[in-house]
Each structure stands twice: as structure tokens, then as C-alpha cells.
Amino acid sequence: MKKIEAIIKPFKLDEVKEALQEVGVQGLSVVEVKGFGRQKGHTELYRGAEYVVDFLPKVKIEVVLPADQVDAAIEAIINAAKTDKIGDGKIFVSPVERAIRIRTGETDQDAL
């Protein structure tokens, strides 16, 4: 089992969700986050004063799935989230040792 964490632009969330559903991903979690990478934020003008916005709003999608679905999920995320502009985001893949469905006690792949 693997966990995919994808940090993307907020307006791409619906497209990414639909793309993941099309490749068979049944569930995911979404968290609103703020951060920066090479994009480094930007400056804005407010009441005549210029200030730096260091952290930009992003969305983090988390999904745990069987290892054989990872490549299809990554491809779906890339195709749906890509704008070819700086700040498109990143994808991280990590191993998952165990998964347990609280309601039934099912474990590992049965819990997904």
C-alpha cells in the first residue's frame, strides 16, 4: 500500500478529484494548506502599503491505495493539475505499513 500526497492549486481540486475517480480511487482526504516553494509568494498593495504574501493557498490531497494503482493515480493527478505555470505543486509517495477500518476492523487492503 502507498500513500500519495499531492499539493496543488485550489482551483484544480475538482478536476483532480474527477480524474482520480475515473482511475478507480474510491476515497480521498483534502486539507487546505499554505506554503511556498520556488514560487516564493508575491507582493500586494493594501491601503497604499506594499506587503509580501509569503505563504500561498494550496490544497493537499491524500489518498492511500494498493501499490498497483499508484502509477495511474499519479498520472491522473499530473494531467488534471498541470497548468505549465510555476506553483503547479508536488506529489509525494510514501509506503503505508497498515490500514484499519474502524467500523469493521478490516485491515490493510480490505480496509481501503
N, C-alpha and C positions, 0 to 999 in steps of 0.2 A: 504494500500500500504506500502511496505517496501523498504528500500534501502540496498543493500548488497555492502559492500566494502571488497574486497579481495586483500591482499598484498601477492604476490607470486614471485617465482624465474622467471626471464625474459625468460628463455628457455622453460618454461612451458606454455607461453601465448597461443600459437596456440592450444595446447591440451585442455586448459580450455575453450577457445572460442568455439571450436567444441563441447565440452561436453555441454556447455550452450545452444548452438543452438539445440542440439538433444533433450533437455528437454523443448524446446519452447520459450527460451529467444530470443526476436527479436532485441534488441539493447543493446549496452553497450558502456561505455567510458573507455579509457585506458590512464594512465598517468605514465610516467617514474618517479620513486621516488628513494630516497636514505635513508637508515636508518639502525638501528640495534636493536636487542633485546638481547636475551641470547647469540646469536652468537658473539657479541661484536667486529666484524671486525677481522682483521688479520694483520700480519706484512709482508712486502715485501722488497726486496732488489732492490735498484735502484742506479746504478753507485757506487756500493760499500757501500752505506749508507742504513741502515735499517730504515724503517719508518712504522708507523701504519696507516692502512686504516680503519678509524673509521666507515664510512658510506658505506654500501654495496648497489650495484644497485639492485633495485627491480622494480616490475610493480604493479600498483594499478588498479584494475578493479572495476568499479562502474556500478551497474545496479539497476534500480527501477522497481519493478514488483508487481503484486497482491499478497496479503498475502498467498493465497493458492498455489503459485508456489515457495515459499521461500525454503521449505524443499528439494524439488527436485533440486533446483539450488545449494543449499549448498552441497548436496551430490555429485552433478556433479563436483563442484569445488574441493572438497576434493579428489575425485577419480582421477581427472586429474592432480592435482598439487602435490600430495604426492610423496615424494621420500624416506621417512623414515629417512631423514638426517636433522640435525639442520639447521634452516633457511628456512624451507618449507613455512612459512608465517602464516598469521592470517586472519580470516574472522570476520567482524563486521556487525551486522544487526541493523538498526535504523528505526523508524517509519517515514513515509512521510505524511505530512498534506495535501499538494496539489501538483498537477502537471498540467501544462498548455502547450498545443501545441501552439506555437507562430503563426504558419501559419493559423490555422483554428479556434483557440480559444477554442478547445475542452479541457475539464478539467478532472482531476483525472484519473480513469481507461481508459476512452476513449482517453486520451492523451498519454497513454503508447503504 
